[in-house]
Amino acid sequence: MEATNHKKIKRKFKLTKQLVRLAINDGWTQIEIAKACRTHQSIVSHWYKGLDQGTEQQLKPLLEQYGHKLRRNSFRVYWSLDSESEAKVFHKVEGKVILSQAFYDARRVNYKLQKKVPQHKLTIHHQGDNKFRVVYQSRLRFKHSNAELESTVEDAIWGSQVSEQYELAELLLVIDHYAEKTLAEYPSDAYTLPFILRQSLLNHGFQIDGIVEYPAVW
């Protein structure tokens, strides 16, 4: 039993970088983290940059406050309908939602905006180990009338296509291409989606190459 506990104390926590970035985004300084974890600011800096990992014992103060955000096994249910046979396929996708963004068709009468109707939607799940899965969604319509489905459950009105898993660098390329091609009819969304994605990833503690950083002096 003593040997098992010793291994647990020494076990490296694989999501150290994400955990530290959650704390930083919540207002902690590196010095405050170092004090809480009984280590040095230089060590915290290495954790923040992903150059090293802390042990579960070291990171216990942060895990107690933010661990649930990393370890929560959340999921969403999606479905798709075959356009010809109307066969239904249901999908359960696990992982924290990093981004959920809808794209709207502006309905106008005599150039006056009547309403904005969502036509496409993009949902991105983080599935751990720097892997992501994208759910591409389009508004479902009745086969014979082409009328849009309506429901009090918002997730039910979308037909979904679930992607393969992507590494972070692949995800950025895929979504940038989606913005350029699929959202060509929605120019404002096409231009802003790459920014929205990167902002969301940074806010969730991921490090992205090519970002010009202006760090504070801790």
C-alpha positions in Angstrom: 0.0 0.0 0.0 2.8 2.4 0.9 4.5 1.8 -2.5 1.2 2.5 -4.3 0.7 5.8 -2.5 4.3 6.8 -3.2 3.7 6.2 -7.0 0.6 8.3 -6.8 2.4 11.2 -5.2 5.2 11.1 -7.9 2.8 10.6 -10.8 3.0 13.3 -13.4 -0.3 15.1 -14.3 -0.6 15.1 -18.1 -2.9 18.1 -18.2 -0.6 20.3 -16.1 -0.4 23.0 -18.8 -4.2 23.2 -19.2 -4.7 23.2 -15.5 -2.2 26.1 -14.9 -3.7 28.1 -17.8 -7.2 27.7 -16.3 -5.9 29.2 -13.1 -4.1 32.0 -14.9 -7.2 32.8 -17.0 -9.1 33.0 -13.7 -6.8 35.7 -12.3 -4.0 33.8 -10.6 -0.4 34.9 -11.0 2.4 32.5 -11.5 3.8 33.6 -8.1 0.4 32.8 -6.4 0.4 29.4 -8.1 4.0 28.7 -7.0 3.1 29.6 -3.4 0.0 27.4 -3.4 1.9 24.5 -4.9 4.9 25.0 -2.7 7.3 25.4 -5.6 9.2 28.1 -7.5 7.8 30.6 -10.0 10.3 29.3 -12.6 8.8 25.8 -12.3 5.3 27.3 -12.8 6.6 29.1 -15.9 7.7 25.7 -17.3 4.3 24.2 -16.5 2.6 27.1 -18.2 4.7 26.7 -21.3 4.2 22.9 -21.4 7.9 22.3 -20.9 7.4 20.2 -17.7 4.5 18.6 -15.8 3.8 18.8 -12.1 2.8 15.8 -9.9 -0.7 15.4 -8.7 0.5 16.0 -5.2 2.1 19.3 -6.2 -1.0 20.4 -8.2 -3.5 19.4 -5.5 -4.6 23.0 -4.7 -5.3 23.7 -8.3 -7.0 20.3 -8.9 -9.3 20.9 -6.0 -10.5 24.1 -7.6 -10.3 23.4 -11.3 -9.9 19.7 -11.7 -13.6 19.1 -12.4 -13.3 21.3 -15.5 -10.6 19.0 -16.9 -11.9 15.6 -15.8 -15.6 16.0 -16.4 -16.8 13.3 -18.8 -19.4 15.4 -20.6 -21.1 14.5 -23.9 -23.6 15.6 -26.4 -26.1 13.6 -28.5 -26.4 14.4 -32.2 -28.3 12.8 -35.1 -28.4 12.7 -38.9 -31.1 11.8 -41.4 -30.5 10.2 -44.8 -31.9 12.6 -47.4 -33.6 9.8 -49.4 -34.5 7.0 -46.9 -34.8 9.3 -43.9 -32.9 6.6 -41.9 -31.8 8.0 -38.5 -28.3 7.7 -37.1 -27.6 8.8 -33.6 -24.2 9.9 -32.3 -22.8 10.3 -28.8 -19.7 12.5 -28.7 -17.8 12.8 -25.5 -15.5 15.6 -24.4 -15.7 19.2 -23.3 -17.2 21.6 -25.8 -14.6 24.1 -26.8 -16.7 26.0 -29.3 -20.4 26.0 -30.4 -21.1 28.6 -33.1 -24.2 29.0 -35.3 -24.3 30.8 -38.6 -27.5 32.7 -39.6 -29.4 33.4 -42.8 -30.8 37.0 -42.7 -34.4 36.9 -44.0 -35.4 40.2 -45.5 -38.6 41.6 -47.0 -38.2 44.7 -49.1 -34.6 45.0 -47.8 -35.9 45.1 -44.2 -34.6 42.4 -41.9 -37.4 40.2 -40.6 -35.5 37.5 -38.7 -32.2 35.7 -38.6 -32.6 31.9 -39.1 -29.6 29.6 -38.1 -28.6 27.4 -41.1 -25.3 26.0 -40.1 -23.6 25.2 -36.9 -20.1 24.1 -35.8 -19.4 22.3 -32.5 -15.9 21.3 -31.4 -15.2 18.8 -28.6 -11.9 18.4 -26.8 -11.4 14.6 -26.2 -8.2 14.7 -24.3 -4.5 14.2 -25.2 -4.6 17.2 -27.5 -7.3 15.6 -29.7 -10.4 17.3 -31.1 -13.5 16.2 -32.9 -15.7 18.5 -35.0 -19.4 18.2 -35.5 -20.6 19.9 -38.7 -24.4 20.7 -38.5 -27.0 21.9 -41.0 -30.6 22.8 -40.4 -32.9 19.8 -40.9 -35.8 20.2 -43.4 -38.9 18.2 -44.2 -38.3 16.1 -47.4 -41.5 17.1 -49.3 -42.1 20.7 -48.2 -38.5 21.8 -47.6 -39.8 23.5 -44.4 -37.3 23.8 -41.6 -37.8 21.5 -38.5 -38.8 23.2 -35.3 -38.4 21.9 -31.8 -38.3 23.1 -28.2 -35.1 21.0 -28.0 -32.6 23.1 -29.9 -30.2 20.2 -30.6 -33.0 18.3 -32.4 -33.2 20.6 -35.4 -29.7 19.9 -36.6 -28.5 17.2 -38.9 -24.9 16.3 -37.9 -21.8 14.9 -39.4 -19.0 13.9 -37.0 -15.4 14.2 -38.1 -12.4 12.1 -37.4 -10.1 13.2 -34.5 -7.7 16.1 -35.2 -4.5 17.3 -33.5 -4.6 21.0 -32.7 -2.6 22.1 -35.7 -4.9 20.0 -38.0 -8.0 21.5 -36.3 -6.9 25.0 -37.1 -6.3 24.2 -40.8 -9.6 22.3 -41.1 -11.7 25.1 -39.5 -9.9 27.8 -41.6 -10.8 25.8 -44.7 -14.4 25.4 -43.5 -14.7 29.2 -43.0 -13.3 29.9 -46.5 -15.4 27.3 -48.4 -18.6 26.4 -46.5 -19.3 29.8 -45.2 -18.7 31.6 -48.5 -22.3 32.8 -48.4 -21.8 34.2 -44.9 -18.8 36.6 -45.4 -18.8 38.1 -41.9 -18.8 34.6 -40.3 -16.2 33.4 -42.7 -13.9 36.3 -41.8 -14.4 36.1 -38.0 -14.5 32.3 -37.4 -10.7 31.8 -37.4 -10.4 34.5 -34.7 -13.3 33.1 -32.6 -11.8 29.6 -32.7 -8.3 30.8 -31.6 -9.8 33.0 -28.9 -11.8 30.0 -27.5 -8.8 27.7 -27.6 -6.7 30.2 -25.7 -9.4 30.8 -23.1 -9.5 27.1 -22.5 -5.8 26.9 -21.8 -4.4 25.7 -25.2 -1.2 27.0 -26.6 -1.3 28.0 -30.3 1.7 28.5 -32.6 1.8 31.8 -34.5 0.2 33.8 -31.7 2.1 37.1 -31.0 2.2 37.1 -27.2 2.8 40.1 -24.9 3.3 38.5 -21.5 3.0 40.4 -18.3 5.9 40.6 -15.8 5.0 38.4 -12.8 
